[in-house]
Amino acid sequence: MGNLKKSSSESMMWNLWHGCHKKSEGCQHCYVFRRDAEFEKDSNVVTKTASFNLPIRRDRQGLWKVPSGTLMWTCFTSDFFIEEADEWREDVWLMIRQRSDLYFHIPTKRPERILSCLPDDWGEGYENVAISCTMENQRRIDERLQLFRELPIRHKSIISEPLLEAIDFHQGLGPWCEQVTVGGESGNDARVCDYSWVLNIREQCVEAGVPFYFKQTGAYFIKDGRLYNIPRKLQMEQAHRAGINYMIE
């Protein structure tokens, strides 16, 4: 998350619309589709949620319900740049401008749509907005990295989660990227994550001077040639215990 994460003391989810379309290999076992299926809900239908205007809600005293300085994890049950949300996004940018005292982290698998979806006054980016692009395998690195790198975004980061194979950034990392986050896949149908892939990405980050964060092992984790089945509640803890995060002050 980079500089925005360091600046905030509180965090909150803001899922302003729900529903998505599987975009790439990392979407195969999407938790949103998995959870919706339990309620026989069609995850491909994109709808605004009851939380759409959450950042600008006030209490009876007229004070903001979301405290100043809060980090808003934005649109984690859809994609912020999905086509169906085009008619709603202008109102979202208005709320983000109005709440310049909040920080917004927006992940996406659709970097090719970002430029056409930015507001007129965006310039090189809003100071309170970070956008991260997911790149889970080599195919998506080759497809998305250069495009994302060249976009006018003040705070950029990369998410390689679920990490599906060894990946090479082709020395394309640099000061423009505030952090690379890596993690394995969770769930009963999770695909394997190999610790050697994680360490290789860390090495590329260190060489480029880019912060690296190992978020979680995933359910099936290979280390030194041995396969481990790690319970969901321990996956983040085990990643933290590896002690390989690389942060730059």
N, C-alpha and C positions, 0 to 999 in steps of 0.2 A: 504493500500500500504506500510505502515511502513517507514523504513529508506530511501528508494529511493525517496519517495514522499517529505520527509522533505528536501532532498538534492537538489531538482530541483526547478527552478524558472519559467520555461516555460514548456508547455506540447503540444503534437501533436499526432493525430491519425496516425497510420501506419497499414493500412489494406493491407497486402502484397499478400493475396489471398482471394478470395470470394467464398462462397458456403459451405454448411455443410450438415450434416445429423442429424436429431433430435435424441438425445442421451438418454434423461431422461425426467422426468415430467416437469421440468422447461422450456423445449424446446417447449412445446405444443403451445404457442402463440408467438413464436420467432419473434422479430421485423424485422429480416432480411427476413424471409419467407413472412411476411406481406407486407413489402415494395416491394420485388421482384414480388409478385403476382399482384401488381398494374401495372406492366409493362410486365406481362405474362412471367416472367423470371423463369426458373427452379432453385431453390435454392440448389438443390442437386448436381448440376454440379459445381465442384471445379476448379477454374481457377486462374492463376496468374493475378494480377492487374497491371495497369500502374504505380503504386506506389511501385512496388517490390523493387527497388534499392534506394528508397528515402533517407535513411541515408547517402549514399555515393555520393550523387549528389553535384556538385560544381557549383558556379556561374562563370561569365566570368573572374573574378579576381582570380579564382582558390580556393576560399574560400568555406567552407562547407555551403550549403544552410540551413541545420538544425544546429542551433547554439549549441555550446558546453553547456552541462548542461541540455539540454532538456529532459523531460520525454516522452518517446514514448509509448503511449497506443497501444499495439501490437495485431493485429489479432482479431478485435472485430466483423468482419462479417464472421468469420469462426471459426475454432479451430486450433491453432498452431500445434497441434500434430495429426491432421487428416491424415489418411493413404495416401490420394491422394497427399499430399504435401511432402512425403518422399524424392522424387527426387530433390526437391528444397531446402530442409531445410539446407543442408550443406553450400550452398551459403549464407543463412541467418546467420548462426553462424559465417561465415567469416566476414560478415558486422558488426555484433555485436562486434566481437573482434577488428575489425578495428576502430570502433567508441566506444572505451572504455570510452570516455568522455561523452557519452549519457547514459541514464538509460532506461531500457526496462521492461515494465510490461506486462506479458503474462498470460491471464486467460485460463483455460481449464476445460473441463468436462471429459477428458480422462487421468487421472493420471496413468492408467495401461500401457500407451504407452510412458510415459516420459522417463523412464530409457533407453529404446532401441533407443531413438531419440536424446540422448545427444551427444555432440562432444567428441572426444577422450581426449582432454585436459581439460574437464569440472571439474574434481576433485570433490570438495565439492560445486562447483557452481561458476559462474562468479560474481564478486562483483557488476557489473552493471545490473544484471538481477534478477527480482523478478517474481515468478510464483505463481499464485493464483488458487485454485481449488474451483469450485462451488459445493455446497452441499445444496440443496433446501428443503429437507425433511428428515425424519428419515431414510428412506431406503437408501438415498445417503450418509448420515453421516456414517451409518454402513458399507456401501460398500467402501467408499473412504477415510475416515479419517485416519485410521491406515496406509494404503498404502501410502498416501501422506505424512504423518508425517515422515515416514522412508526414504523417498527419499533424495538423496544428493543435496539439493537446499539451497543456502546460505540465500536467502530471500523468505520466504513462507507466504502466507496469505490465508484466507478463505472468500469466497463470498456466502452468503445465500440470493440470490436474483434471481428470486422471491421467497420469503419465503412463503411456502405453508402450513405449519403446525407448531405446537410446536415441537421443536427438543432438544435432549439431547446429548451433546458431551461426556457423560460418563466420565467426568473429564479427557478427552483426550487432552485438550488444555494445553498450557504451553509456556515457553520461545521460543520454536521453531517457534511459530506462531506470526507474527508481527502485525496482525490485523484481526479482523472479521468484514466484511461489511454486513449489513442487509438492505433489501429493499423490498417493495411490488411490485406487478405487474401492469404495465400500459397497456392501450389499452381498446377498447370497450368490449373485452371478458375477461378482467382481473379477476383473482380469488381473493378472499378476503384475506386480511392480518389483523391479530388481534394484537393489541398493546400489549396484554399480552404475546404473543409469543416473541415479540421484547424485552420486558423488561426482560423476562426470560433468553434470550441469553446474554443480557447485564450483568445480575447477574452472569452467568457462566464465562463471560470474566473477570469481576472484581475479582472474587474468584481466577481465574488462573493468574491474572496479565497480561492480554492480552488486548491491545487497542481495542475499540469497536466503530464502526461508523454506525450510522443510516442514510442511504443515502436518501431514499424516502419512502413515505407512500404507494404508489401505488394508483390505481384509487378507489378501494373499501376498506375502512379502518374501522375496528371496534375498538371503544374505549369505555370502560365502558358499554359494551352491546349495544351501538348505532352504526349503520352503516352509514358511511359518503361516499359520492361520491365526490372525490376531483379532480378538473381539473388538467390536466397534468402540466400546468405551475406552479401550487402551490404545487406539491407533494414533491419536494426537500425542498422548503421553510418551509412547515409544519413540515417536519422531523427535520430540523435545529431548529425550534422554540421549539421543545420538550425539547431541552437542555439536552439530555441524553448521548451524545458522551463521551467516556471515553478514554482519551489520556494520555500516559505516556511519560514524557520528559526524 
